Amino acid sequence: MNRLGLMSRLRRQHESDLIFYRSAHQMWRNRVLHWILIPVECWSLFLVAYVLLPPWLPFLVATLLGFIAWWIAENPTVGCACLVFHLFVIGSCTVTIQNLTTWEALTVASIGWIFAWALQVGVGHWLWEKNDPNVAHIASVSWLAMCQSVLIAWSS
Protein backbone atom coordinates (compact mmCIF):
# COMPACT_ATOMS: atom_id res chain seq x y z
CA MET A 1 0.00 0.00 0.00
CA ASN A 2 1.33 3.44 -0.84
CA ARG A 3 1.49 6.41 1.50
CA LEU A 4 -1.57 8.12 0.02
CA GLY A 5 -3.65 4.99 0.50
CA LEU A 6 -2.50 4.71 4.09
CA MET A 7 -3.26 8.37 4.81
CA SER A 8 -6.69 8.00 3.22
CA ARG A 9 -7.44 4.99 5.46
CA LEU A 10 -6.19 6.89 8.53
CA ARG A 11 -8.40 9.88 7.68
CA ARG A 12 -11.46 7.66 7.24
CA GLN A 13 -10.73 5.94 10.56
CA HIS A 14 -10.30 9.35 12.21
CA GLU A 15 -13.71 10.48 10.87
CA SER A 16 -15.30 7.30 12.26
CA ASP A 17 -13.53 7.82 15.61
CA LEU A 18 -14.84 11.39 15.82
CA ILE A 19 -18.44 10.22 15.35
CA PHE A 20 -18.01 7.62 18.11
CA TYR A 21 -16.31 10.13 20.42
CA ARG A 22 -18.98 12.78 19.90
CA SER A 23 -21.74 10.29 20.72
CA ALA A 24 -20.40 9.96 24.29
CA HIS A 25 -19.54 13.65 24.70
CA GLN A 26 -22.76 15.55 24.04
CA MET A 27 -22.47 18.25 26.70
CA TRP A 28 -20.26 21.24 25.95
CA ARG A 29 -18.81 21.30 29.47
CA ASN A 30 -17.76 17.65 29.22
CA ARG A 31 -16.09 18.36 25.87
CA VAL A 32 -14.22 21.32 27.44
CA LEU A 33 -13.20 19.16 30.39
CA HIS A 34 -11.79 16.54 28.00
CA TRP A 35 -10.22 19.23 25.81
CA ILE A 36 -8.18 20.32 28.84
CA LEU A 37 -7.56 17.00 30.61
CA ILE A 38 -6.76 14.60 27.76
CA PRO A 39 -3.51 16.51 27.09
CA VAL A 40 -2.67 16.20 30.83
CA GLU A 41 -3.29 12.46 30.60
CA CYS A 42 -1.17 12.22 27.44
CA TRP A 43 1.67 14.23 29.00
CA SER A 44 1.59 12.00 32.09
CA LEU A 45 1.92 8.84 30.00
CA PHE A 46 4.81 10.30 28.04
CA LEU A 47 6.53 11.33 31.27
CA VAL A 48 6.36 7.72 32.47
CA ALA A 49 7.74 6.60 29.10
CA TYR A 50 10.61 9.11 29.36
CA VAL A 51 11.47 7.80 32.83
CA LEU A 52 11.25 4.09 32.04
CA LEU A 53 12.37 3.82 28.41
CA PRO A 54 15.38 5.00 26.43
CA PRO A 55 14.70 8.73 25.76
CA TRP A 56 14.85 8.36 21.98
CA LEU A 57 11.80 6.06 21.96
CA PRO A 58 9.17 8.41 23.49
CA PHE A 59 10.77 11.24 21.47
CA LEU A 60 10.21 9.26 18.28
CA VAL A 61 6.66 8.24 19.23
CA ALA A 62 5.64 11.79 20.21
CA THR A 63 7.08 13.18 16.98
CA LEU A 64 5.29 10.57 14.87
CA LEU A 65 1.98 11.10 16.68
CA GLY A 66 2.30 14.84 16.17
CA PHE A 67 2.89 14.51 12.43
CA ILE A 68 0.14 11.92 12.01
CA ALA A 69 -2.30 14.28 13.78
CA TRP A 70 -1.26 17.07 11.45
CA TRP A 71 -1.77 14.85 8.38
CA ILE A 72 -5.16 13.38 9.30
CA ALA A 73 -6.88 16.32 11.00
CA GLU A 74 -9.99 17.60 9.26
CA ASN A 75 -9.05 21.08 10.48
CA PRO A 76 -5.42 22.00 9.64
CA THR A 77 -5.25 24.43 12.57
CA VAL A 78 -6.20 21.69 15.05
CA GLY A 79 -3.74 19.31 13.41
CA CYS A 80 -0.98 21.90 13.68
CA ALA A 81 -1.90 22.54 17.34
CA CYS A 82 -1.59 18.80 18.02
CA LEU A 83 1.82 18.73 16.35
CA VAL A 84 2.94 21.66 18.51
CA PHE A 85 1.47 19.96 21.60
CA HIS A 86 3.48 16.77 20.94
CA LEU A 87 6.64 18.84 20.45
CA PHE A 88 5.84 20.58 23.76
CA VAL A 89 5.50 17.15 25.39
CA ILE A 90 8.98 16.23 24.19
CA GLY A 91 10.54 19.38 25.60
CA SER A 92 8.63 19.49 28.87
CA CYS A 93 9.21 15.81 29.66
CA THR A 94 12.91 16.23 28.95
CA VAL A 95 13.13 19.20 31.31
CA THR A 96 11.03 17.44 33.95
CA ILE A 97 13.20 14.32 34.10
CA GLN A 98 16.32 16.47 34.32
CA ASN A 99 14.98 18.31 37.37
CA LEU A 100 13.27 15.49 39.28
CA THR A 101 14.34 12.13 40.60
CA THR A 102 12.85 9.06 38.98
CA TRP A 103 10.35 8.61 41.82
CA GLU A 104 9.38 12.28 41.83
CA ALA A 105 8.76 12.19 38.07
CA LEU A 106 6.68 9.01 38.38
CA THR A 107 4.71 10.59 41.24
CA VAL A 108 3.99 13.72 39.20
CA ALA A 109 2.92 11.58 36.23
CA SER A 110 0.70 9.38 38.42
CA ILE A 111 -1.00 12.34 40.06
CA GLY A 112 -1.60 14.00 36.69
CA TRP A 113 -3.02 10.84 35.15
CA ILE A 114 -5.26 9.99 38.13
CA PHE A 115 -6.49 13.59 38.39
CA ALA A 116 -7.29 13.72 34.66
CA TRP A 117 -9.09 10.38 34.67
CA ALA A 118 -11.05 11.08 37.85
CA LEU A 119 -12.41 14.35 36.51
CA GLN A 120 -13.12 13.06 33.00
CA VAL A 121 -14.84 9.86 34.10
CA GLY A 122 -16.29 10.81 37.50
CA VAL A 123 -17.43 14.32 36.69
CA GLY A 124 -17.66 14.43 32.90
CA HIS A 125 -19.23 11.06 32.20
CA TRP A 126 -20.89 9.79 35.35
CA LEU A 127 -22.08 13.07 36.88
CA TRP A 128 -22.78 15.24 33.84
CA GLU A 129 -23.39 12.90 30.88
CA LYS A 130 -24.64 9.92 32.90
CA ASN A 131 -22.79 7.52 30.58
CA ASP A 132 -19.61 5.49 30.42
CA PRO A 133 -16.47 6.76 28.70
CA ASN A 134 -15.67 5.35 25.26
CA VAL A 135 -12.84 3.23 26.67
CA ALA A 136 -15.45 1.25 28.63
CA HIS A 137 -16.34 -0.13 25.19
CA ILE A 138 -12.72 -0.89 24.29
CA ALA A 139 -13.69 -3.21 21.42
CA SER A 140 -15.21 -0.18 19.67
CA VAL A 141 -12.22 2.12 20.20
CA SER A 142 -9.63 2.07 17.43
CA TRP A 143 -5.88 2.08 17.98
CA LEU A 144 -5.79 5.38 16.11
CA ALA A 145 -8.26 7.00 18.53
CA MET A 146 -6.20 5.82 21.49
CA CYS A 147 -3.00 7.22 19.98
CA GLN A 148 -4.64 10.43 18.78
CA SER A 149 -6.81 11.19 21.81
CA VAL A 150 -5.66 14.83 21.89
CA LEU A 151 -6.63 15.31 18.25
CA ILE A 152 -9.99 13.62 18.84
CA ALA A 153 -10.78 15.84 21.85
CA TRP A 154 -9.61 19.03 20.18
CA SER A 155 -11.55 18.24 16.98
CA SER A 156 -14.86 17.88 18.81
NUVOTI-97436 format. One record per residue (C-alpha): y, z, x; residue number from 1. Coordinates in steps of 0.001 Angstrom, whole numbers. Each point is the difference from the previous one (the first is absolute). Layout:
<atoms>
<atom><Y>Y</Y><Z>Z</Z><X>X</X><num>NUM</num></atom>
...
</atoms>
This chain:
<atoms>
<atom><Y>0</Y><Z>0</Z><X>0</X><num>1</num></atom>
<atom><Y>3439</Y><Z>-839</Z><X>1333</X><num>2</num></atom>
<atom><Y>2973</Y><Z>2334</Z><X>161</X><num>3</num></atom>
<atom><Y>1713</Y><Z>-1478</Z><X>-3060</X><num>4</num></atom>
<atom><Y>-3137</Y><Z>488</Z><X>-2081</X><num>5</num></atom>
<atom><Y>-282</Y><Z>3590</Z><X>1150</X><num>6</num></atom>
<atom><Y>3662</Y><Z>715</Z><X>-765</X><num>7</num></atom>
<atom><Y>-370</Y><Z>-1591</Z><X>-3429</X><num>8</num></atom>
<atom><Y>-3007</Y><Z>2244</Z><X>-751</X><num>9</num></atom>
<atom><Y>1896</Y><Z>3065</Z><X>1252</X><num>10</num></atom>
<atom><Y>2997</Y><Z>-852</Z><X>-2207</X><num>11</num></atom>
<atom><Y>-2222</Y><Z>-438</Z><X>-3066</X><num>12</num></atom>
<atom><Y>-1717</Y><Z>3322</Z><X>736</X><num>13</num></atom>
<atom><Y>3407</Y><Z>1652</Z><X>423</X><num>14</num></atom>
<atom><Y>1126</Y><Z>-1344</Z><X>-3402</X><num>15</num></atom>
<atom><Y>-3173</Y><Z>1388</Z><X>-1597</X><num>16</num></atom>
<atom><Y>511</Y><Z>3357</Z><X>1769</X><num>17</num></atom>
<atom><Y>3572</Y><Z>210</Z><X>-1310</X><num>18</num></atom>
<atom><Y>-1170</Y><Z>-477</Z><X>-3593</X><num>19</num></atom>
<atom><Y>-2602</Y><Z>2759</Z><X>424</X><num>20</num></atom>
<atom><Y>2512</Y><Z>2318</Z><X>1704</X><num>21</num></atom>
<atom><Y>2655</Y><Z>-527</Z><X>-2670</X><num>22</num></atom>
<atom><Y>-2492</Y><Z>828</Z><X>-2758</X><num>23</num></atom>
<atom><Y>-327</Y><Z>3568</Z><X>1333</X><num>24</num></atom>
<atom><Y>3681</Y><Z>406</Z><X>866</X><num>25</num></atom>
<atom><Y>1903</Y><Z>-659</Z><X>-3222</X><num>26</num></atom>
<atom><Y>2698</Y><Z>2665</Z><X>289</X><num>27</num></atom>
<atom><Y>2992</Y><Z>-756</Z><X>2213</X><num>28</num></atom>
<atom><Y>64</Y><Z>3519</Z><X>1450</X><num>29</num></atom>
<atom><Y>-3655</Y><Z>-245</Z><X>1050</X><num>30</num></atom>
<atom><Y>714</Y><Z>-3352</Z><X>1668</X><num>31</num></atom>
<atom><Y>2959</Y><Z>1568</Z><X>1868</X><num>32</num></atom>
<atom><Y>-2163</Y><Z>2955</Z><X>1021</X><num>33</num></atom>
<atom><Y>-2615</Y><Z>-2394</Z><X>1407</X><num>34</num></atom>
<atom><Y>2689</Y><Z>-2186</Z><X>1570</X><num>35</num></atom>
<atom><Y>1092</Y><Z>3026</Z><X>2049</X><num>36</num></atom>
<atom><Y>-3323</Y><Z>1770</Z><X>620</X><num>37</num></atom>
<atom><Y>-2399</Y><Z>-2848</Z><X>794</X><num>38</num></atom>
<atom><Y>1905</Y><Z>-667</Z><X>3250</X><num>39</num></atom>
<atom><Y>-310</Y><Z>3734</Z><X>836</X><num>40</num></atom>
<atom><Y>-3733</Y><Z>-229</Z><X>-614</X><num>41</num></atom>
<atom><Y>-240</Y><Z>-3159</Z><X>2119</X><num>42</num></atom>
<atom><Y>2004</Y><Z>1557</Z><X>2845</X><num>43</num></atom>
<atom><Y>-2227</Y><Z>3098</Z><X>-87</X><num>44</num></atom>
<atom><Y>-3157</Y><Z>-2095</Z><X>332</X><num>45</num></atom>
<atom><Y>1456</Y><Z>-1962</Z><X>2889</X><num>46</num></atom>
<atom><Y>1034</Y><Z>3228</Z><X>1724</X><num>47</num></atom>
<atom><Y>-3615</Y><Z>1204</Z><X>-177</X><num>48</num></atom>
<atom><Y>-1116</Y><Z>-3368</Z><X>1385</X><num>49</num></atom>
<atom><Y>2506</Y><Z>256</Z><X>2867</X><num>50</num></atom>
<atom><Y>-1306</Y><Z>3469</Z><X>865</X><num>51</num></atom>
<atom><Y>-3711</Y><Z>-786</Z><X>-221</X><num>52</num></atom>
<atom><Y>-268</Y><Z>-3633</Z><X>1116</X><num>53</num></atom>
<atom><Y>1181</Y><Z>-1978</Z><X>3010</X><num>54</num></atom>
<atom><Y>3726</Y><Z>-672</Z><X>-681</X><num>55</num></atom>
<atom><Y>-368</Y><Z>-3781</Z><X>153</X><num>56</num></atom>
<atom><Y>-2305</Y><Z>-16</Z><X>-3053</X><num>57</num></atom>
<atom><Y>2349</Y><Z>1525</Z><X>-2628</X><num>58</num></atom>
<atom><Y>2832</Y><Z>-2013</Z><X>1599</X><num>59</num></atom>
<atom><Y>-1983</Y><Z>-3196</Z><X>-557</X><num>60</num></atom>
<atom><Y>-1014</Y><Z>955</Z><X>-3555</X><num>61</num></atom>
<atom><Y>3552</Y><Z>978</Z><X>-1020</X><num>62</num></atom>
<atom><Y>1384</Y><Z>-3232</Z><X>1445</X><num>63</num></atom>
<atom><Y>-2610</Y><Z>-2109</Z><X>-1790</X><num>64</num></atom>
<atom><Y>530</Y><Z>1813</Z><X>-3311</X><num>65</num></atom>
<atom><Y>3747</Y><Z>-515</Z><X>321</X><num>66</num></atom>
<atom><Y>-331</Y><Z>-3735</Z><X>593</X><num>67</num></atom>
<atom><Y>-2595</Y><Z>-421</Z><X>-2756</X><num>68</num></atom>
<atom><Y>2362</Y><Z>1773</Z><X>-2436</X><num>69</num></atom>
<atom><Y>2792</Y><Z>-2337</Z><X>1040</X><num>70</num></atom>
<atom><Y>-2225</Y><Z>-3064</Z><X>-516</X><num>71</num></atom>
<atom><Y>-1469</Y><Z>914</Z><X>-3389</X><num>72</num></atom>
<atom><Y>2945</Y><Z>1699</Z><X>-1720</X><num>73</num></atom>
<atom><Y>1274</Y><Z>-1737</Z><X>-3111</X><num>74</num></atom>
<atom><Y>3482</Y><Z>1226</Z><X>941</X><num>75</num></atom>
<atom><Y>918</Y><Z>-849</Z><X>3631</X><num>76</num></atom>
<atom><Y>2431</Y><Z>2938</Z><X>176</X><num>77</num></atom>
<atom><Y>-2734</Y><Z>2478</Z><X>-953</X><num>78</num></atom>
<atom><Y>-2383</Y><Z>-1641</Z><X>2458</X><num>79</num></atom>
<atom><Y>2592</Y><Z>274</Z><X>2764</X><num>80</num></atom>
<atom><Y>636</Y><Z>3653</Z><X>-923</X><num>81</num></atom>
<atom><Y>-3738</Y><Z>686</Z><X>312</X><num>82</num></atom>
<atom><Y>-70</Y><Z>-1671</Z><X>3404</X><num>83</num></atom>
<atom><Y>2927</Y><Z>2160</Z><X>1128</X><num>84</num></atom>
<atom><Y>-1701</Y><Z>3085</Z><X>-1470</X><num>85</num></atom>
<atom><Y>-3187</Y><Z>-657</Z><X>2003</X><num>86</num></atom>
<atom><Y>2068</Y><Z>-488</Z><X>3162</X><num>87</num></atom>
<atom><Y>1745</Y><Z>3307</Z><X>-799</X><num>88</num></atom>
<atom><Y>-3428</Y><Z>1632</Z><X>-336</X><num>89</num></atom>
<atom><Y>-924</Y><Z>-1204</Z><X>3480</X><num>90</num></atom>
<atom><Y>3150</Y><Z>1408</Z><X>1553</X><num>91</num></atom>
<atom><Y>106</Y><Z>3275</Z><X>-1905</X><num>92</num></atom>
<atom><Y>-3681</Y><Z>790</Z><X>578</X><num>93</num></atom>
<atom><Y>422</Y><Z>-711</Z><X>3700</X><num>94</num></atom>
<atom><Y>2977</Y><Z>2363</Z><X>221</X><num>95</num></atom>
<atom><Y>-1768</Y><Z>2636</Z><X>-2104</X><num>96</num></atom>
<atom><Y>-3113</Y><Z>149</Z><X>2171</X><num>97</num></atom>
<atom><Y>2148</Y><Z>217</Z><X>3127</X><num>98</num></atom>
<atom><Y>1841</Y><Z>3056</Z><X>-1349</X><num>99</num></atom>
<atom><Y>-2825</Y><Z>1911</Z><X>-1706</X><num>100</num></atom>
<atom><Y>-3357</Y><Z>1319</Z><X>1074</X><num>101</num></atom>
<atom><Y>-3069</Y><Z>-1622</Z><X>-1496</X><num>102</num></atom>
<atom><Y>-452</Y><Z>2842</Z><X>-2501</X><num>103</num></atom>
<atom><Y>3670</Y><Z>5</Z><X>-971</X><num>104</num></atom>
<atom><Y>-91</Y><Z>-3755</Z><X>-619</X><num>105</num></atom>
<atom><Y>-3183</Y><Z>313</Z><X>-2079</X><num>106</num></atom>
<atom><Y>1579</Y><Z>2861</Z><X>-1968</X><num>107</num></atom>
<atom><Y>3134</Y><Z>-2048</Z><X>-724</X><num>108</num></atom>
<atom><Y>-2138</Y><Z>-2970</Z><X>-1067</X><num>109</num></atom>
<atom><Y>-2198</Y><Z>2191</Z><X>-2221</X><num>110</num></atom>
<atom><Y>2960</Y><Z>1641</Z><X>-1702</X><num>111</num></atom>
<atom><Y>1655</Y><Z>-3372</Z><X>-592</X><num>112</num></atom>
<atom><Y>-3158</Y><Z>-1540</Z><X>-1426</X><num>113</num></atom>
<atom><Y>-854</Y><Z>2978</Z><X>-2242</X><num>114</num></atom>
<atom><Y>3606</Y><Z>265</Z><X>-1230</X><num>115</num></atom>
<atom><Y>129</Y><Z>-3732</Z><X>-797</X><num>116</num></atom>
<atom><Y>-3340</Y><Z>9</Z><X>-1803</X><num>117</num></atom>
<atom><Y>696</Y><Z>3184</Z><X>-1958</X><num>118</num></atom>
<atom><Y>3270</Y><Z>-1345</Z><X>-1360</X><num>119</num></atom>
<atom><Y>-1284</Y><Z>-3510</Z><X>-708</X><num>120</num></atom>
<atom><Y>-3200</Y><Z>1107</Z><X>-1724</X><num>121</num></atom>
<atom><Y>949</Y><Z>3393</Z><X>-1445</X><num>122</num></atom>
<atom><Y>3506</Y><Z>-805</Z><X>-1145</X><num>123</num></atom>
<atom><Y>114</Y><Z>-3792</Z><X>-228</X><num>124</num></atom>
<atom><Y>-3367</Y><Z>-704</Z><X>-1567</X><num>125</num></atom>
<atom><Y>-1270</Y><Z>3158</Z><X>-1657</X><num>126</num></atom>
<atom><Y>3271</Y><Z>1531</Z><X>-1197</X><num>127</num></atom>
<atom><Y>2173</Y><Z>-3043</Z><X>-700</X><num>128</num></atom>
<atom><Y>-2336</Y><Z>-2966</Z><X>-608</X><num>129</num></atom>
<atom><Y>-2979</Y><Z>2026</Z><X>-1248</X><num>130</num></atom>
<atom><Y>-2400</Y><Z>-2325</Z><X>1846</X><num>131</num></atom>
<atom><Y>-2038</Y><Z>-152</Z><X>3183</X><num>132</num></atom>
<atom><Y>1272</Y><Z>-1722</Z><X>3142</X><num>133</num></atom>
<atom><Y>-1411</Y><Z>-3439</Z><X>796</X><num>134</num></atom>
<atom><Y>-2118</Y><Z>1405</Z><X>2835</X><num>135</num></atom>
<atom><Y>-1978</Y><Z>1959</Z><X>-2614</X><num>136</num></atom>
<atom><Y>-1384</Y><Z>-3433</Z><X>-885</X><num>137</num></atom>
<atom><Y>-755</Y><Z>-907</Z><X>3616</X><num>138</num></atom>
<atom><Y>-2320</Y><Z>-2865</Z><X>-968</X><num>139</num></atom>
<atom><Y>3024</Y><Z>-1748</Z><X>-1527</X><num>140</num></atom>
<atom><Y>2308</Y><Z>524</Z><X>2992</X><num>141</num></atom>
<atom><Y>-52</Y><Z>-2770</Z><X>2591</X><num>142</num></atom>
<atom><Y>5</Y><Z>553</Z><X>3754</X><num>143</num></atom>
<atom><Y>3305</Y><Z>-1867</Z><X>88</X><num>144</num></atom>
<atom><Y>1616</Y><Z>2416</Z><X>-2469</X><num>145</num></atom>
<atom><Y>-1180</Y><Z>2965</Z><X>2062</X><num>146</num></atom>
<atom><Y>1405</Y><Z>-1516</Z><X>3192</X><num>147</num></atom>
<atom><Y>3204</Y><Z>-1196</Z><X>-1637</X><num>148</num></atom>
<atom><Y>767</Y><Z>3027</Z><X>-2171</X><num>149</num></atom>
<atom><Y>3638</Y><Z>85</Z><X>1154</X><num>150</num></atom>
<atom><Y>481</Y><Z>-3641</Z><X>-970</X><num>151</num></atom>
<atom><Y>-1698</Y><Z>588</Z><X>-3360</X><num>152</num></atom>
<atom><Y>2224</Y><Z>3004</Z><X>-792</X><num>153</num></atom>
<atom><Y>3190</Y><Z>-1668</Z><X>1175</X><num>154</num></atom>
<atom><Y>-785</Y><Z>-3194</Z><X>-1943</X><num>155</num></atom>
<atom><Y>-365</Y><Z>1828</Z><X>-3312</X><num>156</num></atom>
</atoms>
